[in-house]
Amino acid sequence: MEKDALIHQLDYLVSSVGKHFTNVRRAFRDFDIKGPEYFLLRILSVEGTQSVSDIANHLALTQATASNIINSAENKGLVEKVKDPHDRRVTLISLTDAGVNLLSEVKKARLERSKRILRQLTTEELEELVRIFSKLKDTMVEGGYDVGDSSRPARRMMRRE
């Protein structure tokens, strides 16, 4: 098969298979959480306590939209708001224990889903996939492509919800 045909086939396969790994909704279908709230929790778990402005920047949203997401998560007991002791005009957002626990449960559900999908592959096949995808990611980074950092969700990821 010629290289262009292989690239076309690979593009189709990555798109088809990738949907199962990137569709976050499936992983937390049983949890009372929406995509934007999930990404908020992820940001706070990686970055720690953040201002509303910082969260809006991480999510590439307006402060008003970020505030709505924060309010929804706060109503569910997943985050808490406190005034910044150094600047009372700034509201800081942090994860509650319930938020930490929910995020952990969602991650477990996603990992279990991945295990169910990948269980049929041998250890050698999994190692080969890791090697190839690592090389692909390195090539993309070197080429200046945004490969996304799973610890820093962006608005483009939220749109997949």
Buried (B, 14 or more C-beta within 10 A) or exposed (E): EEEEEEEEEEEEEEEEEEEEBEBBEBBBEEBEBBBBBBBBBBBBBBEEBBBBEBBBBBBEBEBEBBBEBBEBBBEBEBBBEEEEEEEEEBBBBEBBEBBBEBBEBBBEBBEEBEEEEEEEEEEEEEEEEEEEEEEEEEEEEEEEEEEEEEEEBBEEBBEEE
